[in-house]
Amino acid sequence: MKKVLALVLVCLVTSALNAGNKDWKRMKQVLAEIKQPVFAERTYSILDYQQKGDTLFTHAINNAIDMCSKAGGGRVVVPKGTFYTGPIRMKSNVDLHLDDGAVLKFITDVDKFPIVLTRIEGIDCYNLSPLIYAYGEENIAVTGKGILDGQASHDNWFNAKRVRNITLPDGTIGNEKELLNRALDRDLPMDQRVFKGKYGMRPQFINFYKCKNILLEDIELNHSPFWLIHPLLSENITLRRVRMNSHGGNNDGCDPESCKNVLIDNCYFDTGDDCIAIKSGKNGDGRKWNIPSENIIVRNSLMKDGHAGVAIGSEMTGGCRNVWVENCKMDSPHLQRIIRIKSNPLRGGVVENVFVRNVEVGVCDLAILGIELRYWHTEKGDYLPLFRNIHIDHVNSNKSRFAVHVDGLPGYQQAQDIYLSNCNINGVTDLRLNVLEGAKNVQFKKVKINGKKFSLK
């Protein structure tokens, strides 16, 4: 009888691994579906649109983009040099190209920021314009070997008085996130979710909303007020050779939210929050849209500091499916987790079909795989999250506290069908090795922890 049970177990594991191989073939199909923008052979220099006596290049850049788009598209060039600007509005069929040696420095004067429709931490609102913004555009790009500097510091966007003690005209006092979440909890209409001027939330660096065919290539982003790259409800997105260096609060590197067909290739992340965080709306707002993020490919990239190398959540109400991570290196004592999936019973969401292979980990702080189903210490709610079909293959690590850590909901098994294979996880310092609370069907095959073959008893 024991032999029969063992044979059944081997068959189940082998079947799951074979299914995973089929899903890697599916990744190639997704790659073929991702369409990059193509631009006309027209060139516009921002210098040709600069107004006499204007110390900022806001007008010059936006005017050049408008003219280029109206003419049918092309390239708007930022030449070598340092140029100060306010928020930039991208338009269809335009490649904003920064020559090598070009630096765009974004001002921090909130009075010069228009108000646009966006989403902050999964909550729909009108807010200060992101530093680079587009809504409903197609075929747009920011390319070149120049630098984009958001100039965020504790002297401006991160000033303690600004983010912690905001007094609205009606006398309401709170920090910026409290006010934003109050709008969500009360289901306020959009005309009562307007944050502007000194009441504005810190804006994203790049936010492309309801756009198609997006390319970000070779650029470097520094000192962001908030998330660095935030595609929202968009499709066909490519990040290639983008460098992200920003250690402020909420400085996620790239957060595709309710997006489809995303390629993040050969990028560099050194961030103050998750290097990559895939999202799909929060609570009531996420349920109204009910649009998942799907078909996300991360490969050939380097992750340094951050809360996670690749995270899914925590604003995960619309769900997420089909994520592939391969051929990456993640290494920093300040990188908390390699793969992190997080939500709670107020946010809900189904996360399924996550495939990870060929990841080299120098050191990380907590876990190779961290799963949180009661994120932010929340155990009660009407929308239990469900995470399932997660495959980790050929991951090697030198140091972490845990190998796998599942922080599930008491009495439930909402993390299901988790498979680890061909992994060498060394330097695990917690004697429990793994914490698997609220997990069902966790399988290990050819896994060594601290040099010894590991299997769940």
N, C-alpha and C positions, 0 to 999 in steps of 0.2 A: 504493500500500500504506500509506503514512504517513497519507493522508487517511482511509482505512478505519479504521486504528487510532485516530486522533483521534476519529472519529465514535463508535466503540465506547466510548471513554473518556468522552465527553460523555454518552452514553446511560446508562452505569453511574452516573455522578455524579447525573444527573437522576433516575434511578430511585431512588437512595438518598435524595435530598432529598424526593421525592414520598412515599416510605415514611415519612419523618420527619413530614410533614404529617398523615398518617393517624394517627400515634401521638399527635400533639397533640390530635386528636379523641378518642382513647382517654382522654386525661387528663380530659376533661369527663365521661366515663362514670364514671371513678374518683371524681371530685368528688361525683357524685350518689349514690355508694355510701357515702360517709362520713357516718355518722349521729351527730349531736350529742345529748348527753343532754338530757332534759326532766325538770324537777323539780316536785314538788308545791308548792302555795302554803302552805307552813308555814315559820315562821321561829323559830330558836332562837338566843338570844344566849349567848355564852360566859360573860358576866357572871352569868347566872342559875345557873351550875353551879360557880362558884368556891367552894372550901372555905375556911372562915374560917382565917386564919393561914397559908395556903399562898402562898408568894411566887412560885411558878411557876404557869402556867396549863395545864400538861400535862394534868392530870386534868380540868379544866373543858372544854378543847377536845375531848378524846377522849370524855368522857362525853356532851357535847352531840351529837357525831357519832353515837355509839351510839344515843342516844335518838331522834335524827332518823331514822336508818336503820330502826330497829325500828318506828317509827310509819308507815313507808311512804315516807319521804324528804322533802326540802325543803332549806332553806338554813340553814347555821350561820354566824352573823355575828360577825366580829371588828370591834368598833367602833373609832372613832378613838382613838388612844393607842398606847403601847408596852407590849407584853406579852412576857414571857420564858417560854419553853416548852422541853420536851424533845421527842423524836420524836412525830410525829402519825400515827395510823393511820386511813386513810380507809376508809369503808364504802359499800356500794351506795346509789345514789339520793340522794347528799348533795353539795351544792355548798358548799364552804368559801369564804365570801365575805369579803374584806377591804375594809371601807369606805375611802374616800379619807382618808388620814391615819393609817390603821392600820399598825402595824409589829409583825411577829412576829420576835423575836430568839431564835435557837435556842442553847441551852446547849452547852458543849463537854465536859462531864463524862462520860467514857465509861462510868462506873459507872451512869449513868442511862439507858443505851441498851440496849434489849432486843436479842436476837439473832433475825434473820429469814433466811429463804431468799432468796438473791438471786444476782447474777452480777456479778463484778468483772473488767473487761477481758476479757470473753468466757469467764471461768472460773466454773463453778458452785461456790457455797460458802454457808455460813452466816456472816453477818457482822453487825456493828453495824447497827442499823436506819437506813435513810435518814431524813433529817429529816422527810420526808412519804412514807409508804409505803402501798401497797395490794397485796393478793394475791387474785386470783380475784374481784374486784368488778366491778360493772357500773354504768354511769351515774354517773360521779364527775367532780367539777370543782373547780378552785381558781380563783376569779375575783375581780375587784375591782381598784381602783387602789391597793391597799396595797403594802407592801414586805415581802419575806421576806429576813431577814438571817441567813446561816449563821454569822457571826462567825469564820470561819476565818482564822487568821493564823499567823505563825511562833511565836507564844506558845502555840499549842495544836496544831491538826491538822498544821501544817507544821513543827513543831519538829524539828530535825535529828536529835536523839536518838531521837525516836519513829519516824521513817520510815526511818532508815538502819541502826540497830543494835539489832534486836529479838532478845532472848534468850528462847526458848520454855522451858517447864518441863523438856523433855528435853535442854536444853543446846544445841539448834540455834540458830545465830546467822545472821542475814541481814536484808536490808531487806524491807519488806513485799511488794514484788513478787516477790522471789526466793522467799519462802516460799509465796506463792500459786502461782507457776509450778511449784514443786516438787510441789505437790499434783496439778497437771495432768499433769506429766511422768511421775509415778509412778502415775497413774490411781487415786489414793486414793479410797476410798469416802467418801460424804458425811459420815459421822460422824467422819471424820478431817480434814474441811475446815471446822472451826469456829474462827472468829477472833473473839474477844470481849475485852472489857476493854482492857487496855493492849496486847494482841496483835491487836486488831481493825484491819482495814483502814479507811482513810478512807472514810466512807460517801457515797453520792450525796445530792444535795439532794432531788430528787423521783424516786422509783422506783415505777412502777406495773407489777406483774408479773402476767401472765395476766389482764388486764383488758380490758373492752370499753366503748366509748362514753365517751371521755375528752375533757374540755375544760379547757384552761388559757388564761385570757383576761385581759388587761390588767394582770396582776401584774408586779412587778419582783423579780428575784432577785439578791442580792449575796453575795459572800464565801462561796463554796461550798467544803466540804472536798474535793470530788471533782467528777465530772460533775454538771452542773446538772439536766438533765431526762433521765431514762433510762426510756422505755417499753420493756418487755421482754416478748416473746411476747404482745403485745397488739394490739388491732384497733380501728379507727375512732377516730383520735386527731386532735384539732384544737388547734393552738397559734395564738392570734390576739392580736396587739398585746402580746406578752410581751417585756419588756426583760430582758436578761441582761448583767450587769456583774460580772465576776469574773476575776481575773488570777492565781489560784493555780495550782499544778501540777496537771495533768490536768483543768483546768477547761474541758472541752468544754461547749458550750452545750446542744445537744439531740442525744442519741444514740439514735434508734430502733433497737432490736436485735431481729431476727427478728419484725418487726412488719408489719402489713398495713393499707393505707389510712391514710395519714398526711398531714395538711395543716398546713404551717407557713406562716402568712400574716401579712404586715405586722409582722414581729418585728424586734427590734434585738439585735445580738450585738456584744459587746466582751469578748473572752474570752482566757484564757491558753493555750488549745489550740484544736483545730478548733471553728469556730463550730457547724457541724453535722457529725456523723460517723455515717453509717449503718453498722450492724454486724450480724453474724449468728453469733457464737460463735467460739471459738478452738480449733484443733487437735482433739484427741480429743473434747472436750466439744461442739464445734460439729458434729462428724460424728455424734455420738450423736443430737442433736436434728435436724440436717439440715433446718432451717427457714429459708428465705431472708427477707430484708426485701424487700417489694414494694409497688409503688404508693405512692411517696413524692412529694409535691408541695411545692415550696418556691417562694414567690412574694412579690413586693412587699416584700422585706425588705432591711435594711441591715446589712452586715457590716463591722466595723472590725478591730481586732486579732485575730489568731488564726493557727494553722498553716494553715488552709484556710477558704475561705468555705463550700463544701460538699465534704465528704470522704466517700468510701465505703471503709470499712476502718478500721484494718488487720485487726481481728478479723472476717474475712470468710469463714470456712470454710463457712457455710451458703449463701453466695451472696447476690446482690442483683439484682433486675430491676425495670425500669420506674420510672425516676426522672425527674422533670421539674423544671427550675429556670427561672424566668422573671421578668422585670421586677424585677430586684434591682440594688442598688448596692453595690459592694464597694470600699473605699478606705482603705488605711493602708500606710505603709512597713513596718509590722510584721505585715501579712497576707502570709503566705508564698506561698500559691497560691490561685487562684480556684476551680478544680475539681481535686480530688485523688482518685486511686483507688490504693489501696495494699494489697498482700498479699505473701506470699512462699511458697516451695515447702514449707514446713512447715504453713502455714495453708490454702493453696489457695483455692478458691472461684471461682465463675463470676459475673462482673458483666456484665450486658447490658442494652441499651436505656436509655441515658442521653441525655436531651435537654435542651439548654441554649439559651435564646434571650433576646435583649433584656436583656443585662447590661452595665451601665456600670461601668467600672473606673477609678478615679482613678489610684492607684498600687498595685502589689503588689511583693513582694520577689523572688520567683523566677519563677513561670510562670503563664500563663493556664490551661493544662491540664498538670497534672503526673501522670504515671503511673509507679508504682513496683511492679515485680514481684519485687524482691528487698529488700523493706523490712527495715530493721534489719540490712543487710549479710548477708542470708541467701540463698545461691545454691543450696544443696543440700537436697533433700527429695523425698518421694514424691508430693507433691500440688501439681502446677504450677497456679498460678492462670491464669485466662483472662478477659480483658476485651475485650468486643466490642460493636459497634454503638453508637458514641458520636458524638453530633451536637452541634456547637457552631455557633450561628447568631446573627448580629447581636450580637457582643460587641465593644465598643470599649474600648480601654485606652490610658492615657497613659504608663505606665512599668512595665517588668518586666525581669528579666534575660533570660528566654526567652519565646518565644511558646508553644511546645509542647515539653515535655520528657518523653520516655519512657525510663525506666531499666529496660530489660528484661533477660531472662536470656540470657547468651551462648549462641548456637547455637539459640535458640528464637524463635518469633514469636508471643508470647502476648498481644500487644495488637493487635487486628484491627479493621478497618472503622471508621476514625476519619475523620469528615468535618467540615471547617471551611468555613463559607460566610459571605459578607457581613460580614467582620470587618475592623476597623481597629485594628491593634496597633502602637502607637507607643512610642518610648523604649526599644526593646529594646537592651540594652547588651552582650550576649554576641555576639561576631562570628559565632558558629556559627548564630545565630538559633534553630535548633531542634536538639535532640538526639533522634534517633529510633532508639534501640537496641532491637531485639527487637520492632519494629512491622511490621505487614503491612497493605497497602491503606489508606494514609493519603491523603486527597484534600483539596485546597484549591480553593475556587471563590470568586472575587471577594474574595480576601483581600489586604489590604495590610499590609506590615510596614515600619515606619519610612517610611511614605509611598509605598512602591513595591509594585507588584503582585508577589505572591509565588506561586511554584509549585514543587513538588518536581521536581528534575531526575532 
